[in-house]
């Protein structure tokens, strides 16, 4: 899986469709563990609420 950038609405839909599964220890997509990174439009030195981003980057862990 290449890195994927999705909107907040698309991310929610991926969870609702169970394309991404929450295992309690991480997230799985297509049977592989992924990391979800919030992308913010503001200076990164300011801590932002991860649920308040417009876009998210999904990357496979442990390539």
N, CA, C and O of each residue as an XYZ file, in Angstrom:
252
protein
N       0.843     -1.183      0.000
C       0.000      0.000      0.000
C       0.886      1.243      0.000
O       1.795      1.369      0.820
N       0.618      2.133     -0.903
C       1.301      3.421     -0.935
C       0.643      4.311      0.113
O      -0.419      3.972      0.635
N       1.263      5.440      0.424
C       0.591      6.344      1.364
C      -0.651      6.897      0.683
O      -0.687      7.077     -0.534
N      -1.648      7.158      1.482
C      -2.948      7.575      0.983
C      -3.396      8.783      1.790
O      -3.320      8.766      3.018
N      -3.860      9.825      1.122
C      -4.389     11.004      1.810
C      -5.898     11.032      1.593
O      -6.380     10.993      0.461
N      -6.628     11.100      2.698
C      -8.094     11.089      2.640
C      -8.655     12.237      3.468
O      -8.002     12.740      4.382
N      -9.866     12.637      3.136
C     -10.549     13.669      3.921
C     -11.095     13.034      5.200
O     -11.127     11.811      5.336
N     -11.517     13.872      6.117
C     -12.087     13.393      7.371
C     -13.305     12.519      7.093
O     -13.483     11.476      7.721
N     -14.144     12.949      6.150
C     -15.351     12.200      5.811
C     -15.002     10.838      5.211
O     -15.651      9.837      5.514
N     -13.977     10.803      4.361
C     -13.545      9.534      3.762
C     -12.988      8.585      4.823
O     -13.225      7.378      4.768
N     -12.250      9.133      5.787
C     -11.698      8.318      6.864
C     -12.818      7.689      7.689
O     -12.770      6.502      8.015
N     -13.816      8.487      8.020
C     -14.965      7.976      8.775
C     -15.641      6.857      7.986
O     -16.013      5.832      8.557
N     -15.800      7.047      6.678
C     -16.436      6.043      5.827
C     -15.615      4.746      5.784
O     -16.186      3.655      5.775
N     -14.282      4.860      5.757
C     -13.425      3.675      5.768
C     -13.627      2.853      7.040
O     -13.610      1.623      6.989
N     -13.819      3.522      8.183
C     -14.091      2.813      9.432
C     -15.496      2.210      9.417
O     -15.685      1.072      9.844
N     -16.481      2.966      8.928
C     -17.858      2.459      8.879
C     -17.978      1.249      7.960
O     -18.715      0.312      8.267
N     -17.266      1.258      6.843
C     -17.288      0.138      5.895
C     -16.387     -1.010      6.343
O     -16.322     -2.047      5.683
N     -15.701     -0.825      7.451
C     -14.749     -1.783      8.014
C     -13.589     -2.076      7.063
O     -12.998     -3.154      7.111
N     -13.263     -1.102      6.193
C     -12.059     -1.196      5.371
C     -10.845     -1.031      6.277
O      -9.812     -1.671      6.078
N     -10.987     -0.155      7.284
C      -9.984     -0.012      8.337
C     -10.607     -0.576      9.607
O     -11.718     -0.206      9.985
N      -9.881     -1.472     10.257
C     -10.362     -2.089     11.488
C      -9.522     -1.632     12.664
O      -8.295     -1.581     12.579
N     -10.191     -1.298     13.772
C      -9.500     -0.940     15.008
C      -9.342     -2.212     15.833
O     -10.333     -2.786     16.286
N      -8.100     -2.657     16.029
C      -7.855     -3.899     16.762
C      -7.687     -3.666     18.259
O      -7.574     -4.620     19.030
N      -7.670     -2.413     18.667
C      -7.386     -2.102     20.065
C      -5.896     -1.892     20.297
O      -5.499     -1.271     21.283
N      -5.073     -2.410     19.391
C      -3.616     -2.230     19.461
C      -3.098     -1.449     18.271
O      -1.918     -1.102     18.213
N      -3.973     -1.176     17.329
C      -3.585     -0.456     16.121
C      -4.695     -0.554     15.091
O      -5.779     -1.064     15.377
N      -4.419     -0.063     13.893
C      -5.404     -0.087     12.817
C      -4.912     -0.974     11.691
O      -3.741     -0.926     11.314
N      -5.820     -1.789     11.153
C      -5.488     -2.668     10.038
C      -6.273     -2.249      8.801
O      -7.470     -1.971      8.867
N      -5.570     -2.212      7.671
C      -6.202     -1.947      6.379
C      -5.617     -2.959      5.403
O      -4.400     -3.029      5.227
N      -6.480     -3.739      4.774
C      -6.050     -4.796      3.858
C      -5.122     -5.781      4.570
O      -4.191     -6.308      3.962
N      -5.373     -6.027      5.851
C      -4.588     -6.968      6.622
C      -3.228     -6.465      7.073
O      -2.454     -7.215      7.668
N      -2.929     -5.201      6.794
C      -1.634     -4.627      7.171
C      -1.855     -3.478      8.146
O      -2.819     -2.722      8.032
N      -0.933     -3.359      9.118
C      -1.043     -2.295     10.104
C      -0.724     -0.944      9.458
O       0.273     -0.801      8.750
N      -1.580      0.033      9.712
C      -1.381      1.369      9.163
C      -1.318      2.394     10.284
O      -1.836      2.183     11.380
N      -0.677      3.497      9.980
C      -0.599      4.641     10.881
C      -1.454      5.743     10.278
O      -1.422      5.967      9.068
N      -2.217      6.431     11.115
C      -3.069      7.527     10.652
C      -2.488      8.820     11.206
O      -2.375      8.996     12.419
N      -2.119      9.726     10.294
C      -1.485     10.987     10.684
C      -2.412     12.134     10.291
O      -2.810     12.242      9.131
N      -2.755     12.987     11.251
C      -3.598     14.148     10.974
C      -2.769     15.214     10.270
O      -1.654     15.524     10.689
N      -3.319     15.767      9.206
C      -2.645     16.837      8.466
C      -3.369     18.142      8.757
O      -4.557     18.276      8.463
N      -2.652     19.110      9.338
C      -3.246     20.394      9.710
C      -2.694     21.508      8.830
O      -1.573     21.422      8.330
N      -3.487     22.541      8.650
C      -3.093     23.697      7.844
C      -2.401     24.775      8.663
O      -2.142     25.864      8.149
N      -2.094     24.496      9.932
C      -1.495     25.507     10.798
C      -0.069     25.113     11.140
O       0.367     23.994     10.873
N       0.639     26.044     11.730
C       2.022     25.811     12.141
C       2.101     24.561     13.015
O       1.386     24.469     14.013
N       2.952     23.598     12.664
C       3.004     22.330     13.411
C       3.501     22.448     14.849
O       3.362     21.497     15.618
N       4.073     23.583     15.231
C       4.553     23.674     16.611
C       3.408     23.816     17.608
O       3.614     23.674     18.813
N       2.200     24.096     17.112
C       1.044     24.194     17.982
C       0.321     22.850     18.009
O      -0.013     22.302     16.958
N       0.082     22.322     19.199
C      -0.600     21.048     19.349
C      -2.040     21.187     18.878
O      -2.753     22.103     19.286
N      -2.456     20.275     18.021
C      -3.808     20.306     17.475
C      -4.558     19.034     17.869
O      -3.947     17.992     18.109
N      -5.857     19.128     17.933
C      -6.713     17.982     18.191
C      -6.688     17.081     16.959
O      -7.023     17.528     15.862
N      -6.300     15.830     17.124
C      -6.169     14.908     15.995
C      -7.509     14.671     15.294
O      -7.521     14.323     14.114
N      -8.624     14.847     15.980
C      -9.933     14.625     15.362
C     -10.433     15.850     14.621
O     -11.509     15.813     14.024
N      -9.673     16.934     14.649
C     -10.129     18.188     14.069
C      -9.403     18.544     12.770
O      -9.460     19.696     12.339
N      -8.729     17.596     12.145
C      -8.022     17.857     10.894
C      -8.982     17.684      9.718
O      -9.979     16.970      9.816
N      -8.662     18.355      8.597
C      -9.484     18.203      7.391
C      -9.036     16.999      6.580
O      -9.844     16.378      5.889
N      -7.746     16.664      6.662
C      -7.206     15.547      5.895
C      -6.310     14.680      6.773
O      -5.741     15.144      7.761
N      -6.199     13.409      6.391
C      -5.394     12.435      7.134
C      -4.544     11.655      6.141
O      -4.974     11.371      5.023
N      -3.329     11.312      6.567
C      -2.443     10.489      5.739
C      -2.407      9.099      6.352
O      -2.199      8.948      7.556
N      -2.611      8.086      5.520
C      -2.533      6.694      5.948
C      -1.252      6.106      5.370
O      -1.043      6.143      4.158
N      -0.400      5.568      6.223
C       0.834      4.937      5.734
C       0.972      3.575      6.386
O       0.573      3.377      7.534
N       1.538      2.644      5.644
C       1.747      1.299      6.155
C       2.920      1.309      7.116
O       3.968      1.886      6.823
N       2.742      0.668      8.267
C       3.811      0.575      9.256
C       4.736     -0.590      8.915
O       4.302     -1.613      8.385
N       6.007     -0.418      9.227
C       6.972     -1.497      9.103
C       7.199     -1.985      7.677
O       7.219     -3.190      7.428
N       7.369     -1.062      6.752
C       7.593     -1.446      5.341
C       8.829     -2.278      5.190
O       9.167     -2.685      4.079
